[in-house]
Amino acid sequence: MKMKQFTAVLFLFLLSPLYGQEKQAKEGIIPLSRITEYVNQFNKTDNELYAQLIPNSEAADFLTENIPRFECPDKELEEIYYFRWWTFRKHIKQTPDGYIISEFLPPVGWAGKYNGINCPAMHHYNEGRWLRHGAKYLDSYAEYWLRGGGSLRAYTFPIAHALYNYYLATGDDSLLRIYLPDLITNFEAWEKEKFDESRGLFWQNDGNDGMEVSVCGRETSFGYRVTINSAMIAEAKTIAVIAKRFGHSSGDVFEKKAVALHAKMLQTLWSGDAQFFKVIPKKDGAGLCDARELHGYTPWYFNLADEQYAGAWKFLMKPEHFYAPYGPTTAEQCHPGFTISYEGHECQWNGPSWPFSTAITLTSLANLLNNQQQDYISKKDYFDLLKIYAHSHHLTKEDGVVVPWIDENLNPFTGDWISRTRLKTWENGTWSEAKGGVERGKDYNHSTFCDLVITGLAGIRLSEGNQLTVNPLIPANTWDYFCLEDVIYKGHKLTILYDKSGKKYKRGKGLRVFVDGVLKGKTNRINRVNIKL
């Protein structure tokens, strides 16, 4: 064939529908360049103070190789999805003993070995499990906590539950087998340190729950809290499941522990009058605290409260209780102890909005909406709260430019990052080294966001076996399209998309679920889809 003829044929092929289909098949529905575009945008406005394993210059390549792609009409929500992946990779840290996931980028005095802090580690697993090559880091992270010298009980950390949910996403149960003896030892150590046999409950300091200066800790910071008790019930239940899976004799023992502690928590920490889970201060004669605090939703995070307790959710979206423009607030606003303070401790849980607690609340709400029938709250509320959470991820810089941002605690009415505002002039008008140095809270890794999009908004529900449920929490007639592409789940590649007209993605009208590129489930509207992998 002559060169002119070849060029003409090639030109016609490039213009043909076949080439377009092949090109789309290679690149995917959402082009890979979408990731690079967002990364370039974030890098451009970033002051990279504390680079770890994957610096900004390598972020685009790393994220392109690792993260599911997401697209929706709400460009703020879409932007923050990519932003949170961009910040998460900053916290992958290589140590002399392997990899960990950090909470703060600069060293802080209250951290353990290699600057590790276990308070947000369950969030690290929930987020990191969706990285295509995340096992390289998360497996090493488990070794750090259980056998590598990490301060495993410095804060409340349900590590068995975190590892089990990591397994549900990957399908690889090897860590559960390896570390079962360590998980049992850890639970028994918790019992020796924090279990009160006379009450039949665990107790914790509010600060060691990651929630210092709480309203219900104003008289004594020690209390029988629904946070640690929910976590320990989940630990016992999970250890029982793992033990029975591998024929270990401790399965029945831990199942009994879980049942007894669960019954005691429901009986003791639920207020029928307030319709809420509360704290009992650890002191003689104390009854339930008179305040509702946002952590009262924690039992749903672990699926430990059934429909009879669902009335608690009627308070979440009410302004006199937890709703705020940059909320939810960590204490109900109608309580006299509710405070938004720029004095005293820089991290207070008596009113400010905290991404850590917001993430727990949204995960809990997704569990409620997927598993229970009730009339107190809807998927529109989940959708609205996630949008508020996304909108909170911003900072107006000194030059007036607004950039994506994640930090510690928020003023729920203005969106100001309280700790940052205070810390930048803490000592002699500038940052204090004793408090963590310059921009301690920048890119703070203390919560989830991407997991909330994947398991909540887009609706990939984790379970045992080869059954897959997809139940997007997107209200009807809200979006004309969305797509979550290349989610690695139990070794399969999932794509979930909705196309109201069928013209956006050209895969048909309605909701579509693809497994390894094959259409496995569909509905005309955004409804629950059950399929087999």
KEGU-301144 format. One record per residue (C-alpha): chain; x, y, z. Coordinates in Angstrom, 3 decimals. Layout:
<rs>
{"A"; {X; Y; Z}}
...
</rs>
This chain:
<rs>
{"A"; {0.000; 0.000; 0.000}}
{"A"; {1.375; 3.398; -0.919}}
{"A"; {2.028; 5.938; 1.831}}
{"A"; {-0.767; 8.254; 0.737}}
{"A"; {-3.265; 5.388; 0.704}}
{"A"; {-2.078; 4.180; 4.144}}
{"A"; {-2.396; 7.681; 5.580}}
{"A"; {-5.917; 8.018; 4.200}}
{"A"; {-6.976; 4.637; 5.625}}
{"A"; {-5.460; 5.471; 8.996}}
{"A"; {-7.212; 8.830; 9.036}}
{"A"; {-10.564; 7.227; 8.282}}
{"A"; {-10.000; 4.601; 11.012}}
{"A"; {-9.223; 7.246; 13.605}}
{"A"; {-12.499; 8.939; 12.760}}
{"A"; {-14.491; 5.723; 12.827}}
{"A"; {-16.844; 4.668; 15.678}}
{"A"; {-14.762; 1.499; 16.075}}
{"A"; {-11.658; 3.491; 16.990}}
{"A"; {-13.670; 5.581; 19.434}}
{"A"; {-14.938; 2.430; 21.145}}
{"A"; {-11.470; 0.889; 21.317}}
{"A"; {-9.979; 4.103; 22.687}}
{"A"; {-12.739; 4.346; 25.327}}
{"A"; {-12.285; 0.687; 26.262}}
{"A"; {-8.601; 1.317; 26.868}}
{"A"; {-9.025; 4.583; 28.775}}
{"A"; {-12.293; 3.704; 30.463}}
{"A"; {-15.529; 5.622; 30.759}}
{"A"; {-13.855; 8.353; 32.807}}
{"A"; {-10.517; 9.227; 31.186}}
{"A"; {-7.393; 8.603; 33.242}}
{"A"; {-6.410; 12.175; 32.514}}
{"A"; {-9.142; 13.284; 34.932}}
{"A"; {-6.883; 12.243; 37.816}}
{"A"; {-3.889; 14.107; 36.426}}
{"A"; {-5.954; 17.236; 35.902}}
{"A"; {-7.060; 17.285; 39.524}}
{"A"; {-3.585; 16.441; 40.835}}
{"A"; {-2.035; 19.275; 38.822}}
{"A"; {-4.631; 21.639; 40.244}}
{"A"; {-3.918; 20.537; 43.832}}
{"A"; {-0.140; 20.582; 43.376}}
{"A"; {-0.239; 24.093; 41.955}}
{"A"; {-1.721; 25.616; 45.124}}
{"A"; {0.076; 23.378; 47.626}}
{"A"; {2.903; 24.291; 49.953}}
{"A"; {4.485; 20.853; 50.310}}
{"A"; {5.961; 21.109; 53.800}}
{"A"; {6.331; 17.471; 54.799}}
{"A"; {6.839; 15.081; 51.889}}
{"A"; {6.845; 11.373; 52.755}}
{"A"; {6.999; 8.282; 50.519}}
{"A"; {5.033; 9.699; 47.588}}
{"A"; {5.750; 13.405; 47.005}}
{"A"; {3.532; 15.697; 44.955}}
{"A"; {5.723; 15.132; 41.899}}
{"A"; {4.760; 11.429; 41.926}}
{"A"; {1.136; 11.837; 43.036}}
{"A"; {-0.447; 11.685; 39.579}}
{"A"; {1.276; 8.426; 38.647}}
{"A"; {0.497; 6.838; 42.016}}
{"A"; {-3.173; 7.799; 42.016}}
{"A"; {-3.654; 6.820; 38.378}}
{"A"; {-2.372; 3.350; 39.244}}
{"A"; {-4.374; 3.000; 42.440}}
{"A"; {-7.689; 4.801; 42.842}}
{"A"; {-11.207; 4.282; 41.487}}
{"A"; {-12.334; 7.157; 39.270}}
{"A"; {-15.487; 9.093; 40.096}}
{"A"; {-17.639; 11.505; 38.145}}
{"A"; {-20.862; 13.315; 39.023}}
{"A"; {-22.681; 16.595; 38.250}}
{"A"; {-21.696; 18.062; 41.648}}
{"A"; {-18.178; 19.239; 40.800}}
{"A"; {-17.397; 20.298; 44.356}}
{"A"; {-18.103; 16.808; 45.645}}
{"A"; {-16.157; 15.299; 42.749}}
{"A"; {-13.206; 17.594; 43.420}}
{"A"; {-13.059; 16.700; 47.112}}
{"A"; {-13.174; 12.993; 46.290}}
{"A"; {-9.951; 13.363; 44.321}}
{"A"; {-8.522; 15.806; 46.856}}
{"A"; {-8.933; 13.310; 49.669}}
{"A"; {-7.118; 10.640; 47.692}}
{"A"; {-4.399; 13.199; 46.973}}
{"A"; {-4.025; 13.911; 50.704}}
{"A"; {-4.269; 10.228; 51.734}}
{"A"; {-1.227; 9.241; 49.666}}
{"A"; {0.757; 11.956; 51.496}}
{"A"; {0.380; 9.883; 54.665}}
{"A"; {1.835; 6.645; 53.319}}
{"A"; {5.090; 6.549; 55.217}}
{"A"; {8.047; 4.230; 54.835}}
{"A"; {9.841; 3.363; 58.075}}
{"A"; {12.869; 1.157; 58.820}}
{"A"; {10.357; -1.616; 59.624}}
{"A"; {7.908; -1.205; 56.762}}
{"A"; {4.986; 1.090; 55.976}}
{"A"; {2.516; 2.927; 58.174}}
{"A"; {-0.263; 5.456; 57.557}}
{"A"; {0.224; 8.683; 59.497}}
{"A"; {-2.337; 11.006; 61.060}}
{"A"; {-0.170; 14.139; 61.193}}
{"A"; {2.544; 14.838; 58.631}}
{"A"; {4.925; 16.617; 61.050}}
{"A"; {6.090; 14.788; 64.202}}
{"A"; {3.883; 15.367; 67.258}}
{"A"; {4.822; 14.652; 70.841}}
{"A"; {1.836; 12.441; 71.665}}
{"A"; {2.450; 10.009; 68.798}}
{"A"; {4.049; 6.605; 69.151}}
{"A"; {6.807; 4.894; 67.222}}
{"A"; {7.486; 6.487; 63.810}}
{"A"; {4.841; 9.148; 64.557}}
{"A"; {2.045; 6.560; 64.397}}
{"A"; {-1.274; 7.274; 66.136}}
{"A"; {-3.972; 4.616; 66.307}}
{"A"; {-6.943; 6.939; 66.914}}
{"A"; {-7.884; 7.214; 63.203}}
{"A"; {-6.440; 3.865; 62.097}}
{"A"; {-9.864; 2.314; 61.438}}
{"A"; {-10.472; 5.206; 59.035}}
{"A"; {-7.120; 4.527; 57.391}}
{"A"; {-8.177; 0.948; 56.679}}
{"A"; {-11.637; 1.898; 55.430}}
{"A"; {-10.144; 4.416; 53.020}}
{"A"; {-6.991; 2.546; 52.032}}
{"A"; {-8.715; -0.755; 51.230}}
{"A"; {-9.856; 0.749; 47.914}}
{"A"; {-6.323; 1.337; 46.651}}
{"A"; {-5.556; -1.130; 43.876}}
{"A"; {-2.143; -1.912; 45.404}}
{"A"; {-3.063; -0.993; 48.958}}
{"A"; {-2.092; -4.371; 50.451}}
{"A"; {1.553; -3.406; 50.165}}
{"A"; {0.968; -0.689; 52.745}}
{"A"; {-1.978; -1.906; 54.814}}
{"A"; {-0.543; -5.369; 55.478}}
{"A"; {2.625; -3.749; 56.783}}
{"A"; {0.492; -1.337; 58.837}}
{"A"; {-1.140; -4.307; 60.595}}
{"A"; {2.295; -5.679; 61.453}}
{"A"; {3.219; -2.294; 62.928}}
{"A"; {0.234; -2.251; 65.267}}
{"A"; {0.197; -5.873; 66.336}}
{"A"; {3.858; -6.885; 66.377}}
{"A"; {5.916; -3.858; 65.401}}
{"A"; {5.804; -1.632; 68.462}}
{"A"; {2.871; 0.636; 67.605}}
{"A"; {0.956; 2.007; 70.611}}
{"A"; {-2.022; -0.251; 70.016}}
{"A"; {-4.212; 0.875; 72.943}}
{"A"; {-3.215; 4.540; 73.196}}
{"A"; {-6.669; 5.390; 71.811}}
{"A"; {-9.791; 3.381; 71.161}}
{"A"; {-9.049; 1.318; 68.057}}
{"A"; {-11.155; -1.684; 66.941}}
{"A"; {-8.363; -3.309; 64.992}}
{"A"; {-10.022; -6.716; 64.537}}
{"A"; {-13.076; -5.023; 63.039}}
{"A"; {-10.858; -2.855; 60.799}}
{"A"; {-8.906; -5.842; 59.500}}
{"A"; {-12.085; -7.847; 58.933}}
{"A"; {-13.635; -5.065; 56.851}}
{"A"; {-10.363; -4.796; 54.958}}
{"A"; {-10.693; -8.523; 54.211}}
{"A"; {-14.307; -8.066; 53.044}}
{"A"; {-13.063; -5.652; 50.389}}
{"A"; {-10.061; -7.697; 49.242}}
{"A"; {-11.259; -11.265; 49.799}}
{"A"; {-7.840; -12.141; 51.287}}
{"A"; {-8.182; -13.539; 54.825}}
{"A"; {-4.478; -14.228; 55.404}}
{"A"; {-4.046; -11.382; 57.905}}
{"A"; {-6.972; -12.685; 59.952}}
{"A"; {-5.321; -16.088; 60.237}}
{"A"; {-1.887; -14.684; 61.019}}
{"A"; {-2.957; -12.197; 63.651}}
{"A"; {-5.815; -13.991; 65.415}}
{"A"; {-3.623; -14.744; 68.492}}
{"A"; {-2.580; -11.069; 68.630}}
{"A"; {-6.177; -9.878; 68.360}}
{"A"; {-7.146; -12.116; 71.269}}
{"A"; {-4.208; -10.863; 73.337}}
{"A"; {-5.133; -7.269; 72.568}}
{"A"; {-8.749; -7.773; 73.653}}
{"A"; {-7.664; -9.401; 76.898}}
{"A"; {-5.332; -6.463; 77.570}}
{"A"; {-8.242; -4.059; 77.040}}
{"A"; {-10.243; -6.051; 79.576}}
{"A"; {-7.478; -5.748; 82.169}}
{"A"; {-7.027; -2.034; 81.551}}
{"A"; {-10.525; -0.665; 80.945}}
{"A"; {-13.242; -3.194; 81.841}}
{"A"; {-15.291; -2.563; 84.985}}
{"A"; {-16.771; -5.891; 86.101}}
{"A"; {-19.147; -4.203; 88.539}}
{"A"; {-20.744; -2.283; 85.665}}
{"A"; {-20.192; -4.877; 82.965}}
{"A"; {-18.910; -2.092; 80.696}}
{"A"; {-15.677; -0.635; 79.398}}
{"A"; {-14.722; 2.902; 80.371}}
{"A"; {-12.525; 5.409; 78.604}}
{"A"; {-11.135; 8.902; 78.958}}
{"A"; {-12.807; 11.187; 76.422}}
{"A"; {-9.381; 12.243; 75.144}}
{"A"; {-8.396; 8.619; 74.564}}
{"A"; {-11.550; 8.258; 72.505}}
{"A"; {-10.089; 11.132; 70.480}}
{"A"; {-12.764; 13.480; 71.868}}
{"A"; {-11.183; 15.640; 74.558}}
{"A"; {-13.000; 18.471; 76.336}}
{"A"; {-16.380; 16.898; 75.677}}
{"A"; {-19.593; 18.220; 77.206}}
{"A"; {-20.146; 15.008; 79.151}}
{"A"; {-16.529; 15.048; 80.311}}
{"A"; {-16.825; 18.411; 82.039}}
{"A"; {-17.023; 16.890; 85.549}}
{"A"; {-14.745; 13.922; 84.915}}
{"A"; {-13.245; 12.971; 81.576}}
{"A"; {-13.595; 9.269; 82.452}}
{"A"; {-16.836; 7.604; 81.502}}
{"A"; {-18.694; 4.526; 80.357}}
{"A"; {-18.924; 5.645; 76.777}}
{"A"; {-20.858; 4.174; 73.878}}
{"A"; {-17.763; 4.695; 71.716}}
{"A"; {-15.384; 2.251; 73.386}}
{"A"; {-18.165; -0.174; 74.283}}
{"A"; {-19.396; -0.321; 70.677}}
{"A"; {-15.819; -0.858; 69.526}}
{"A"; {-15.216; -3.657; 72.039}}
{"A"; {-18.487; -5.388; 71.176}}
{"A"; {-17.430; -5.268; 67.528}}
{"A"; {-13.988; -6.601; 68.499}}
{"A"; {-15.460; -9.548; 70.405}}
{"A"; {-17.945; -10.369; 67.639}}
{"A"; {-15.253; -10.145; 64.985}}
{"A"; {-12.772; -12.280; 66.913}}
{"A"; {-15.514; -14.878; 67.365}}
{"A"; {-16.167; -14.951; 63.619}}
{"A"; {-12.456; -15.196; 62.774}}
{"A"; {-11.847; -17.896; 65.390}}
{"A"; {-14.698; -20.039; 64.106}}
{"A"; {-13.504; -19.512; 60.552}}
{"A"; {-10.178; -21.081; 61.385}}
{"A"; {-11.390; -23.632; 63.927}}
{"A"; {-9.967; -21.851; 66.963}}
{"A"; {-11.452; -22.832; 70.322}}
{"A"; {-11.976; -19.223; 71.460}}
{"A"; {-14.899; -18.603; 69.096}}
{"A"; {-17.678; -19.444; 71.560}}
{"A"; {-15.937; -17.582; 74.381}}
{"A"; {-15.783; -14.347; 72.425}}
{"A"; {-19.288; -14.736; 71.111}}
{"A"; {-20.534; -14.867; 74.710}}
{"A"; {-18.450; -11.828; 75.612}}
{"A"; {-19.979; -9.915; 72.707}}
{"A"; {-23.547; -10.868; 73.616}}
{"A"; {-23.129; -9.915; 77.281}}
{"A"; {-21.443; -6.584; 76.577}}
{"A"; {-23.938; -5.725; 73.836}}
{"A"; {-26.908; -6.349; 76.129}}
{"A"; {-25.322; -4.295; 78.909}}
{"A"; {-24.585; -1.352; 76.629}}
{"A"; {-28.140; -1.239; 75.274}}
{"A"; {-29.590; -1.573; 78.752}}
{"A"; {-27.302; 0.955; 80.428}}
{"A"; {-26.280; 3.632; 77.926}}
{"A"; {-29.585; 4.106; 76.081}}
{"A"; {-31.822; 6.861; 77.409}}
{"A"; {-35.441; 6.089; 76.622}}
{"A"; {-36.473; 9.610; 77.625}}
{"A"; {-33.887; 11.314; 75.410}}
{"A"; {-34.072; 8.620; 72.711}}
{"A"; {-30.292; 8.623; 72.495}}
{"A"; {-27.168; 6.754; 73.533}}
{"A"; {-25.306; 8.673; 76.230}}
{"A"; {-22.342; 8.636; 78.606}}
{"A"; {-22.307; 7.693; 82.281}}
{"A"; {-19.456; 9.540; 84.047}}
{"A"; {-17.128; 7.206; 85.940}}
{"A"; {-17.870; 8.330; 89.469}}
{"A"; {-20.013; 7.087; 92.340}}
{"A"; {-23.737; 7.569; 91.914}}
{"A"; {-23.510; 9.060; 88.422}}
{"A"; {-26.345; 8.607; 85.966}}
{"A"; {-26.570; 9.296; 82.274}}
{"A"; {-25.154; 12.623; 81.124}}
{"A"; {-27.873; 15.133; 80.217}}
{"A"; {-26.365; 15.983; 76.813}}
{"A"; {-26.746; 14.297; 73.472}}
{"A"; {-23.362; 14.068; 71.756}}
{"A"; {-22.753; 13.100; 68.149}}
{"A"; {-20.829; 9.979; 69.140}}
{"A"; {-24.174; 8.549; 70.274}}
{"A"; {-24.555; 7.322; 66.680}}
{"A"; {-21.509; 5.049; 67.003}}
{"A"; {-23.507; 1.807; 67.597}}
{"A"; {-24.786; 2.002; 64.000}}
{"A"; {-21.204; 2.215; 62.743}}
{"A"; {-20.865; -1.389; 63.934}}
{"A"; {-24.517; -2.380; 63.238}}
{"A"; {-25.277; -2.766; 66.958}}
{"A"; {-28.611; -0.917; 67.226}}
{"A"; {-31.834; -2.153; 65.643}}
{"A"; {-35.035; -0.342; 64.669}}
{"A"; {-36.227; 0.289; 68.224}}
{"A"; {-33.350; 2.746; 68.682}}
{"A"; {-33.750; 4.499; 65.317}}
{"A"; {-35.532; 7.458; 66.932}}
{"A"; {-32.091; 8.845; 67.738}}
{"A"; {-31.752; 9.838; 64.093}}
{"A"; {-34.533; 12.424; 64.245}}
{"A"; {-32.065; 14.812; 65.914}}
{"A"; {-29.268; 14.748; 63.339}}
{"A"; {-30.684; 17.225; 60.819}}
{"A"; {-32.329; 19.630; 63.296}}
{"A"; {-30.561; 22.983; 63.916}}
{"A"; {-31.376; 22.950; 67.628}}
{"A"; {-29.472; 19.689; 67.890}}
{"A"; {-26.703; 18.750; 65.396}}
{"A"; {-27.393; 20.387; 62.039}}
{"A"; {-25.194; 23.350; 61.010}}
{"A"; {-23.957; 24.843; 57.710}}
{"A"; {-20.531; 23.261; 58.309}}
{"A"; {-21.708; 20.575; 60.702}}
{"A"; {-22.804; 18.357; 62.189}}
{"A"; {-21.848; 19.680; 65.595}}
{"A"; {-20.267; 17.289; 68.094}}
{"A"; {-22.719; 18.287; 70.830}}
{"A"; {-26.331; 19.323; 70.517}}
{"A"; {-26.691; 23.075; 70.249}}
{"A"; {-29.587; 23.306; 72.696}}
{"A"; {-27.426; 22.120; 75.594}}
{"A"; {-25.941; 24.802; 77.916}}
{"A"; {-22.515; 23.178; 77.573}}
{"A"; {-22.431; 23.638; 73.802}}
{"A"; {-19.430; 25.849; 73.030}}
{"A"; {-17.544; 27.233; 70.049}}
{"A"; {-14.443; 28.560; 71.765}}
{"A"; {-11.212; 30.149; 70.626}}
{"A"; {-9.739; 29.871; 74.115}}
{"A"; {-8.258; 26.995; 76.111}}
{"A"; {-7.434; 23.696; 74.448}}
{"A"; {-7.235; 23.946; 70.668}}
{"A"; {-9.125; 20.667; 70.160}}
{"A"; {-12.518; 20.697; 71.822}}
{"A"; {-15.389; 18.262; 71.265}}
{"A"; {-18.083; 20.329; 72.963}}
{"A"; {-19.549; 21.786; 69.781}}
{"A"; {-17.138; 22.173; 66.843}}
{"A"; {-17.527; 20.030; 63.763}}
{"A"; {-14.921; 17.266; 63.457}}
{"A"; {-14.372; 15.294; 60.220}}
{"A"; {-13.498; 12.254; 62.375}}
{"A"; {-16.965; 12.238; 63.925}}
{"A"; {-18.729; 13.306; 60.728}}
{"A"; {-17.239; 10.304; 58.932}}
{"A"; {-18.408; 7.938; 61.678}}
{"A"; {-21.882; 9.467; 61.577}}
{"A"; {-22.176; 9.152; 57.794}}
{"A"; {-20.971; 5.540; 57.841}}
{"A"; {-23.475; 4.838; 60.600}}
{"A"; {-26.251; 6.497; 58.623}}
{"A"; {-25.411; 4.471; 55.511}}
{"A"; {-25.660; 1.303; 57.601}}
{"A"; {-29.024; 2.372; 58.983}}
{"A"; {-30.427; 3.215; 55.546}}
{"A"; {-29.233; -0.062; 54.077}}
{"A"; {-30.204; -2.382; 56.914}}
{"A"; {-33.297; -0.994; 58.638}}
{"A"; {-36.771; 0.310; 57.919}}
{"A"; {-37.526; 3.592; 59.684}}
{"A"; {-39.120; 6.983; 58.993}}
{"A"; {-36.811; 9.321; 60.894}}
{"A"; {-34.177; 9.999; 58.266}}
{"A"; {-33.730; 9.366; 54.538}}
{"A"; {-31.089; 8.956; 51.892}}
{"A"; {-31.673; 12.604; 50.984}}
{"A"; {-30.304; 13.451; 54.417}}
{"A"; {-27.233; 11.299; 53.758}}
{"A"; {-26.791; 13.035; 50.416}}
{"A"; {-27.215; 16.514; 51.936}}
{"A"; {-24.857; 15.815; 54.816}}
{"A"; {-22.187; 14.445; 52.482}}
{"A"; {-22.479; 17.634; 50.415}}
{"A"; {-22.045; 19.726; 53.565}}
{"A"; {-19.016; 17.645; 54.456}}
{"A"; {-17.533; 18.209; 50.990}}
{"A"; {-18.238; 21.941; 51.161}}
{"A"; {-16.408; 22.108; 54.495}}
{"A"; {-13.180; 21.019; 52.770}}
{"A"; {-11.995; 24.515; 51.897}}
{"A"; {-9.751; 27.307; 53.123}}
{"A"; {-9.618; 30.931; 52.051}}
{"A"; {-5.941; 31.832; 51.888}}
{"A"; {-4.499; 35.219; 52.821}}
{"A"; {-4.595; 36.320; 49.168}}
{"A"; {-8.302; 35.492; 48.966}}
{"A"; {-7.869; 32.327; 46.906}}
{"A"; {-10.108; 29.447; 48.035}}
{"A"; {-8.407; 26.045; 47.960}}
{"A"; {-9.433; 22.508; 48.934}}
{"A"; {-8.347; 21.841; 52.507}}
{"A"; {-8.654; 19.292; 55.299}}
{"A"; {-7.595; 20.145; 58.841}}
{"A"; {-8.725; 19.387; 62.393}}
{"A"; {-11.883; 21.019; 63.796}}
{"A"; {-14.325; 23.408; 62.182}}
{"A"; {-16.447; 26.283; 63.362}}
{"A"; {-19.795; 24.737; 62.344}}
{"A"; {-21.315; 28.128; 61.512}}
{"A"; {-18.509; 29.803; 59.554}}
{"A"; {-16.321; 26.960; 58.262}}
{"A"; {-13.201; 28.357; 59.943}}
{"A"; {-10.612; 25.736; 60.862}}
{"A"; {-10.456; 26.509; 64.574}}
{"A"; {-7.227; 24.743; 65.511}}
{"A"; {-5.367; 26.288; 62.586}}
{"A"; {-6.628; 29.775; 63.372}}
{"A"; {-5.400; 29.399; 66.934}}
{"A"; {-2.167; 27.495; 66.369}}
{"A"; {-0.699; 29.852; 63.772}}
{"A"; {-0.279; 32.505; 66.500}}
{"A"; {0.025; 30.173; 69.503}}
{"A"; {3.537; 31.097; 70.664}}
{"A"; {5.011; 34.572; 70.181}}
{"A"; {2.605; 35.167; 67.317}}
{"A"; {3.566; 32.066; 65.372}}
{"A"; {3.437; 28.271; 65.380}}
{"A"; {4.542; 26.334; 68.456}}
{"A"; {6.957; 23.440; 68.023}}
{"A"; {5.540; 21.841; 71.167}}
{"A"; {2.121; 21.791; 69.482}}
{"A"; {3.403; 20.171; 66.288}}
{"A"; {5.001; 23.044; 64.429}}
{"A"; {3.990; 24.819; 61.228}}
{"A"; {0.636; 23.751; 59.770}}
{"A"; {0.285; 20.755; 62.087}}
{"A"; {-3.220; 19.978; 60.888}}
{"A"; {-2.737; 20.543; 57.161}}
{"A"; {-3.821; 17.462; 55.150}}
{"A"; {-4.984; 15.894; 58.424}}
{"A"; {-5.635; 12.149; 58.017}}
{"A"; {-8.208; 11.618; 60.739}}
{"A"; {-11.339; 10.673; 58.787}}
{"A"; {-12.744; 9.085; 55.646}}
{"A"; {-14.322; 10.674; 52.609}}
{"A"; {-13.628; 8.466; 49.584}}
{"A"; {-15.013; 5.413; 51.395}}
{"A"; {-18.233; 7.354; 52.035}}
{"A"; {-18.568; 7.928; 48.292}}
{"A"; {-17.782; 4.307; 47.439}}
{"A"; {-19.817; 2.440; 50.080}}
{"A"; {-22.470; 5.057; 50.782}}
{"A"; {-23.155; 7.372; 47.864}}
{"A"; {-22.355; 4.885; 45.073}}
{"A"; {-23.567; 2.080; 47.291}}
{"A"; {-21.044; -0.800; 47.157}}
{"A"; {-22.014; -2.810; 50.233}}
{"A"; {-19.412; -5.214; 51.565}}
{"A"; {-20.390; -8.762; 52.473}}
{"A"; {-19.098; -12.318; 52.747}}
{"A"; {-19.169; -14.649; 49.769}}
{"A"; {-19.773; -13.793; 46.126}}
{"A"; {-22.964; -11.774; 46.602}}
{"A"; {-22.697; -8.075; 45.729}}
{"A"; {-25.275; -5.471; 46.689}}
{"A"; {-25.162; -2.018; 45.139}}
{"A"; {-27.519; 0.513; 46.724}}
{"A"; {-26.641; 4.130; 45.893}}
{"A"; {-27.836; 6.680; 48.458}}
{"A"; {-28.738; 9.249; 45.814}}
{"A"; {-32.299; 10.587; 45.937}}
{"A"; {-34.480; 10.095; 42.880}}
{"A"; {-34.383; 12.871; 40.255}}
{"A"; {-31.309; 14.480; 41.833}}
{"A"; {-28.579; 13.636; 39.320}}
{"A"; {-28.812; 12.799; 35.634}}
{"A"; {-25.613; 10.764; 35.791}}
{"A"; {-22.768; 9.497; 37.914}}
{"A"; {-20.016; 6.920; 37.481}}
{"A"; {-17.656; 5.128; 39.841}}
{"A"; {-15.150; 3.212; 37.774}}
{"A"; {-12.466; 0.580; 38.401}}
{"A"; {-13.221; -0.304; 42.000}}
{"A"; {-11.230; -3.410; 42.925}}
{"A"; {-13.485; -5.628; 45.056}}
{"A"; {-12.437; -9.199; 45.909}}
{"A"; {-10.202; -9.334; 42.869}}
{"A"; {-12.891; -8.082; 40.500}}
{"A"; {-13.087; -4.738; 38.782}}
{"A"; {-16.434; -2.995; 39.383}}
{"A"; {-17.987; -0.062; 37.577}}
{"A"; {-21.265; 1.480; 38.748}}
{"A"; {-22.920; 4.109; 36.600}}
{"A"; {-26.249; 5.850; 36.268}}
{"A"; {-27.315; 7.537; 33.047}}
{"A"; {-30.815; 8.976; 33.036}}
{"A"; {-30.999; 9.501; 29.279}}
{"A"; {-28.527; 6.861; 28.168}}
{"A"; {-26.681; 9.491; 26.127}}
{"A"; {-23.953; 10.392; 28.636}}
{"A"; {-22.183; 7.033; 28.814}}
{"A"; {-23.935; 5.205; 25.954}}
{"A"; {-24.437; 2.081; 28.060}}
{"A"; {-28.233; 2.255; 28.229}}
{"A"; {-30.653; 4.138; 30.475}}
{"A"; {-30.673; 3.743; 34.226}}
{"A"; {-28.334; 2.172; 36.754}}
{"A"; {-25.746; -0.294; 35.452}}
{"A"; {-23.322; -2.521; 37.378}}
{"A"; {-20.373; -3.992; 35.465}}
{"A"; {-18.097; -6.719; 36.830}}
{"A"; {-14.824; -7.139; 34.942}}
{"A"; {-16.374; -5.246; 32.056}}
{"A"; {-19.494; -7.440; 31.844}}
{"A"; {-22.931; -6.042; 32.627}}
{"A"; {-24.221; -7.995; 35.645}}
{"A"; {-27.108; -5.927; 36.949}}
{"A"; {-29.328; -3.056; 35.941}}
{"A"; {-32.411; -1.079; 36.919}}
{"A"; {-34.195; 1.780; 35.208}}
{"A"; {-33.884; 3.980; 38.293}}
{"A"; {-31.407; 4.348; 41.124}}
{"A"; {-32.461; 1.331; 43.139}}
{"A"; {-30.820; -1.565; 44.944}}
{"A"; {-29.185; -4.162; 42.696}}
{"A"; {-28.181; -7.641; 43.890}}
{"A"; {-25.807; -9.674; 41.766}}
{"A"; {-23.362; -12.569; 41.988}}
{"A"; {-19.728; -11.916; 41.222}}
</rs>
